[in-house]
């Protein structure tokens, strides 16, 4: 990772298409107002109205309020990013996104090798993502379940789309965690080998076609379920169980040197 005087630059990779499956609107009484969509890790977005002088810190405060996040944790763990198909920039609190939109071609020329023709076609979007400057250990100290879900969703997306390449062993382990979350505790009668035939979608795209996938999923799924104490499940609330598996997933992804 490198840093310029104007922006904080991270590794190139992006998924920039915002999907309007969730939208929250807020109107600010300002002159020269513009509608801004902030993309979330689950590919939904929230919307608010800003002007050319609105800083990232103001936008972040509005997003925190709209999503009802723990303000202290969110400001530390999360950050706003400008993202296009060939460049990702983490914003500083005093950055004005609207002003950076106009400078995007300059940043592309400075930090990428994209052709001039492609530069003219790229438009950045604002994303809410993990703050790249916090440690991995700080992920697991998060107490707000909504923030924890955002971190989990971002990590899962990066695994699935290949942003975080991983070997088969880790991919199987992560798929096992997703199995537990989606299909509940292990049941010997219900979770037979035939039950797992449709679970290929729990693996990264790069290894979904692997011929050994089916057997590995079955073995890991059984192991993961059997190792999770059913009494512990019945004693804890549903949301506490989900948070446990969010952290289990993040803890496994933390083994990748390029996480975060």
C-alpha positions in Angstrom: 0.0 0.0 0.0 1.3 3.5 -0.8 0.1 6.9 0.3 0.0 10.2 -1.6 -0.2 13.7 0.0 -3.9 14.0 -1.0 -5.4 10.6 -0.5 -4.8 7.2 1.1 -4.4 4.6 -1.6 -5.1 0.9 -1.3 -4.7 -2.1 -3.5 -6.7 -1.9 -6.8 -9.9 -3.9 -6.9 -13.5 -2.9 -6.8 -17.1 -3.9 -7.1 -18.8 -0.6 -7.8 -22.3 -1.1 -9.0 -24.7 0.1 -6.3 -28.0 -1.9 -6.1 -31.1 -0.1 -4.9 -32.5 -2.9 -2.8 -32.3 -0.8 0.4 -32.4 3.0 0.3 -32.7 5.5 3.2 -33.2 9.2 2.2 -32.1 12.2 4.1 -32.4 15.8 3.0 -30.0 18.5 4.2 -30.9 22.2 3.9 -27.9 23.3 1.8 -27.3 25.2 -1.4 -26.3 23.4 -4.6 -27.5 20.1 -3.2 -26.5 16.8 -4.7 -27.9 13.3 -4.0 -25.2 10.9 -2.9 -25.5 7.1 -2.7 -23.2 5.3 -0.2 -22.8 1.7 -1.2 -22.8 -0.9 1.7 -20.9 -4.2 1.7 -24.1 -6.2 1.0 -24.5 -4.1 -2.3 -27.4 -2.1 -1.0 -27.0 1.6 -0.4 -28.2 4.5 1.7 -28.8 8.0 0.2 -28.4 11.5 1.6 -28.1 15.0 0.2 -24.9 16.9 0.3 -23.1 19.8 -1.4 -19.7 20.3 -2.8 -18.3 21.3 0.6 -19.6 18.4 2.6 -16.7 16.5 4.2 -16.4 12.8 4.6 -16.7 13.1 8.4 -20.1 14.7 8.0 -21.2 12.0 5.6 -19.9 9.3 8.0 -21.9 10.8 10.9 -25.1 10.7 8.8 -24.5 7.1 7.7 -23.8 6.1 11.3 -27.1 7.7 12.4 -29.1 6.2 9.5 -27.8 2.7 10.1 -28.1 3.1 13.9 -24.5 2.1 14.5 -22.4 2.5 17.6 -20.8 5.9 16.8 -17.5 5.4 18.6 -16.9 1.9 17.2 -18.1 2.9 13.7 -15.8 5.9 13.4 -12.8 3.8 14.4 -13.5 0.6 12.5 -15.2 1.9 9.3 -14.3 4.4 6.7 -15.6 5.9 3.5 -14.0 5.0 0.2 -14.1 6.2 -3.4 -14.1 3.2 -5.7 -14.0 2.7 -9.4 -13.0 -0.4 -11.4 -9.3 0.3 -11.3 -8.7 2.4 -8.2 -9.8 2.5 -4.5 -9.1 5.5 -2.2 -9.8 5.6 1.5 -11.0 9.1 2.4 -9.6 11.2 5.1 -12.2 12.9 7.4 -11.6 16.3 5.8 -12.0 15.1 2.2 -14.9 16.4 0.2 -16.1 13.5 -2.1 -17.8 15.8 -4.6 -14.5 17.7 -5.2 -12.6 14.4 -5.6 -15.0 13.2 -8.2 -13.7 15.9 -10.5 -10.1 14.9 -9.8 -10.6 11.2 -10.4 -8.9 11.2 -13.9 -5.9 12.8 -12.3 -5.7 10.1 -9.6 -6.1 7.3 -12.2 -3.2 8.7 -14.3 -1.1 9.1 -11.2 -1.7 5.7 -9.5 -2.7 3.3 -12.3 -1.6 2.3 -15.8 -5.1 2.6 -17.2 -5.4 3.8 -20.8 -6.6 7.3 -21.4 -9.7 5.9 -23.2 -10.7 3.9 -20.1 -9.9 6.8 -17.8 -12.7 8.8 -19.4 -15.2 6.0 -18.8 -14.6 5.5 -15.0 -16.8 7.0 -12.4 -16.1 6.5 -8.7 -18.8 5.5 -6.1 -18.7 6.1 -2.4 -18.5 2.9 -0.3 -18.7 2.2 3.4 -15.9 -0.3 4.2 -13.4 -1.4 6.8 -10.8 1.1 7.8 -7.6 -0.3 6.4 -5.5 1.2 9.1 -6.9 -0.7 12.1 -5.4 -4.0 13.2 -7.1 -7.4 12.6 -7.4 -7.9 16.4 -9.7 -4.8 16.6 -12.2 -6.5 14.3 -12.9 -9.1 16.9 -13.3 -6.5 19.7 -16.3 -4.9 18.0 -19.4 -5.2 20.2 -22.0 -3.6 17.9 -23.6 -6.5 16.0 -24.5 -4.3 13.0 -20.8 -3.3 12.6 -19.7 -6.8 13.0 -22.1 -7.9 10.3 -20.7 -5.2 7.9 -17.2 -6.5 8.5 -18.3 -10.1 8.0 -20.2 -9.2 4.8 -17.2 -7.3 3.3 -14.8 -10.2 4.1 -17.2 -12.8 2.7 -17.7 -10.8 -0.5 -13.9 -10.4 -0.9 -13.4 -14.2 -0.5 -16.2 -15.1 -2.9 -15.2 -12.7 -5.7 -11.5 -13.5 -5.5 -10.3 -10.2 -4.0 -8.9 -12.3 -1.2 -7.4 -15.4 -2.9 -7.4 -18.4 -0.6 -6.3 -22.0 -0.8 -8.7 -24.9 -0.8 -8.2 -25.7 2.9 -9.2 -22.2 4.0 -12.1 -22.1 1.4 -13.5 -25.3 2.9 -13.2 -24.0 6.4 -15.0 -20.8 5.5 -17.7 -22.7 3.7 -18.2 -24.8 6.8 -18.8 -21.7 8.9 -21.3 -20.5 6.3 -23.0 -23.9 6.5 -23.5 -23.6 10.2 -24.9 -20.1 9.9 -27.3 -20.9 7.1 -28.4 -24.5 7.9 -28.2 -24.6 11.7 -26.8 -27.3 14.0 -25.8 -30.7 12.7 -28.5 -33.3 12.4 -27.3 -36.7 11.4 -30.6 -37.7 9.9 -31.2 -34.5 8.0 -27.6 -33.6 6.9 -26.9 -36.6 4.7 -24.4 -36.5 1.8 -27.2 -35.8 -0.6 -28.0 -32.6 1.4 -24.8 -31.0 0.3 -25.2 -31.2 -3.4 -26.4 -27.6 -3.7 -23.7 -26.1 -1.5 -21.2 -25.1 -4.2 -22.3 -21.5 -3.9 -20.6 -21.3 -0.5 -17.2 -21.5 -2.2 -15.2 -18.9 -4.1 -16.0 -18.8 -7.8 -12.4 -19.9 -8.6 -12.8 -23.3 -7.0 -16.6 -24.0 -7.3 -15.9 -26.4 -10.2 -13.3 -28.5 -8.3 -14.1 -32.2 -8.5 -13.3 -32.8 -4.8 -15.5 -30.1 -3.6 -18.5 -32.2 -2.6 -16.6 -34.6 -0.3 -14.7 -31.8 1.4 -17.8 -29.9 2.1 -19.5 -32.9 3.6 -16.6 -33.7 5.9 -16.1 -30.2 7.1 -19.8 -29.5 7.6 -20.2 -32.6 9.8 -17.1 -31.7 11.8 -18.1 -28.1 12.3 -21.6 -29.0 13.5 -20.5 -31.8 15.8 -17.9 -29.5 17.4 -20.5 -26.9 18.3 -22.2 -27.7 21.6 -26.0 -27.9 21.1 -26.5 -26.9 24.7 -24.6 -23.7 24.1 -26.9 -23.0 21.1 -30.1 -23.4 23.2 -28.7 -21.2 26.0 -27.8 -18.3 23.8 -30.0 -15.9 21.9 -30.1 -16.3 18.1 -28.2 -13.0 17.6 -25.4 -14.1 19.9 -24.9 -17.3 17.9 -24.8 -15.3 14.7 -22.2 -13.0 16.1 -20.1 -15.9 17.2 -20.0 -17.2 13.7 -19.3 -13.8 12.2 -16.2 -13.7 14.4 -15.3 -17.3 13.5 -15.4 -16.3 9.8 -13.3 -13.2 10.4 -10.8 -15.0 12.5 -10.2 -17.5 9.7 -9.9 -14.8 7.1 -7.4 -13.0 9.3 -4.8 -15.7 8.4 -4.6 -14.2 4.9 -1.6 -11.7 4.7 -3.6 -9.2 2.6 -6.7 -9.1 4.7 -8.0 -5.6 5.4 
